[in-house]
Amino acid sequence: MPSDCISFQSSGYFTPLITDYLNQKENLKPLYNRFPTLQNFKQQIQEKQQNYSSDSRSVLVNALEKQYAGFNATEATKHNLDLLKQENTFTITTGHQLNLFTGPLYFLYKIVSTINLSKQLSETYPEYNFVPVYWMATEDHDFDEINYFNFKDKKISWNRESTGPVGRLSTLGLEAVLEVFEKELGPGNNAAWLKELFREAYIKHSNLADATRYLANEIFGKNGLVIIDGDNTNLKKLFVPHVKEELLNQTSHTKVAETADNLKDYNIQVNPREINLFYIEDNIRERIILQDGVYYVNNTEIQFSEAQILALLETNPEKFSPNVIMRPLYEEVILPNLCYIGGGGELAYWLELKSYFESAGVTFPILLLRNSVLIATEKQAEKLDKLNLNWTDVFMKQDKLVNKKTVEFSELSLDFSEQREFLQQQFAKLHAMATKTDTTFGGAVKAQETKQLKGLDNLEKKLRRAEKHNHADKLERITEIQNELFPGRSLQERKANFSQFYLEYDGKLIDKLFSSLKPLEHDFNIVVL
């Protein structure tokens, strides 16, 4: 069974909001700027060109050059940094947390999607330049979400306390994590490469931001990936007007709350705070709360008057950190960006933000759902063939898959619809007779009908159970292979780490991803190694 793909909509793993977005439902069109098609990028370029200044570009490039000082940037990345100085250069951006050793597989898929789209746009619009950017979420403080990765069946964790921005977190203590990882990897050239990559990233860099930059650069630097850290004073200066607006007028809350009404039929991803900013220091990232004209830093003794907090903003903008509502605006203010590539959860909260962007006078980017991938080995693909399973089967919920295959294997009809219909017809005649006699007879007929239909349902279930027992061996092999591909009955890309596959296939995994993933086709890819 070769590599293949199925549509996101038919995979069964995306919310109604995302499938409706992919289907371009009319009710959602007011919530985004342009749908991600190759043709729509032309207008997006023209709009962003009018909305991004040369001064902002200069600040961006200077900040990036300083961030890359001390790192061995590849020639491809250096070239892209130079291109960013030009007015006809734009970015395609994805963002991700600083997960230990890249975390789940979809970190790779995000970045490959970003690089591949940049290449496709460069071929389509050769008069412009397109640079792939990875935005490191260095200011996040949810350490428990990023302090581990799964290697095969083992969870490898970095156990320590953390309260401030994770990018500033010291890497001391990761030697013990490396020792655990080394034992799991065992011997071999690929294992040695993975050990050295971990050591160089986490043991030889002093904080998590630098370690993650090194790691992403080693894997994707040859493809020209540019990595940015938004926890930067000069970049924050570009955002000062928007932070001031938030402190004084709480515009984001008002605008996002208005948009939420358009999403009332869906589960809203995030709800805005009154002020969508954090105050940060090395060991603090806490919400700013406005009460009776005083700005308090939650869970601390720190407080400011309006004059004091505005003065601090001018002198120390790095102390203000946008939350999930304002961070997208920050990204689009400092980058000449055309498109944000993210997962379903990310796109869900971006769809709440368009009116906020409009009020801020900032171009809203094209939103693209990142590629998703299921990795299978040739041996697993052969097993699926022998079991007469296709990729659509594999994506089914397990109970539905088992029922479907039980029906296929059985020589009997396990569907009692015909019998149920016949029974209902007979009782319809009895009901007609009841209306012409005593009304109490009608109640007795209805009770008997319910009893008979329930009995038929029970017989159908018993027959299915008996047939499942008769075909238990084949059904067990089906569930085993599905459990291998969907660990914990969840998407593989949310559980497994790339090291598990690199150990056996070295660079073939990355190469196969680059050749397989087509970001604008909106497919869930199956990659067979």
Salt bridges, closest charged atoms under 4 A:
ASP20 OD1 - LYS25 NZ 3.30
GLU26 OE2 - LYS29 NZ 2.95
GLU47 OE1 - ARG34 NH1 2.82
GLU65 OE2 - LYS85 NZ 3.43
GLU75 OE2 - LYS78 NZ 3.56
ASP82 OD1 - LYS85 NZ 3.45
GLU127 OE2 - LYS42 NZ 3.39
GLU139 OE1 - LYS236 NZ 3.20
ASP140 OD1 - ARG327 NH1 3.73
ASP142 OD1 - HIS141 NE2 3.92
GLU182 OE2 - ARG199 NH2 2.68
GLU196 OE1 - ARG199 NH1 3.00
GLU200 OE2 - LYS204 NZ 2.78
ASP231 OD2 - ARG168 NE 2.78
GLU258 OE1 - LYS255 NZ 3.95
GLU281 OE2 - LYS319 NZ 3.84
ASP282 OD1 - ARG168 NH1 3.06
GLU331 OE2 - ARG327 NE 3.66
GLU346 OE1 - LYS110 NZ 2.85
GLU358 OE2 - LYS354 NZ 2.79
ASP393 OD1 - LYS404 NZ 2.44
GLU408 OE1 - LYS405 NZ 2.65
GLU449 OE1 - HIS431 NE2 3.01
GLU449 OE1 - LYS446 NZ 3.90
ASP457 OD1 - ARG420 NH2 2.77
GLU460 OE1 - ARG420 NH2 3.36
GLU467 OE1 - HIS471 NE2 3.54
ASP473 OD2 - ARG477 NH2 3.25
GLU484 OE2 - LYS383 NZ 3.86
GLU493 OE2 - ARG370 NH2 2.83
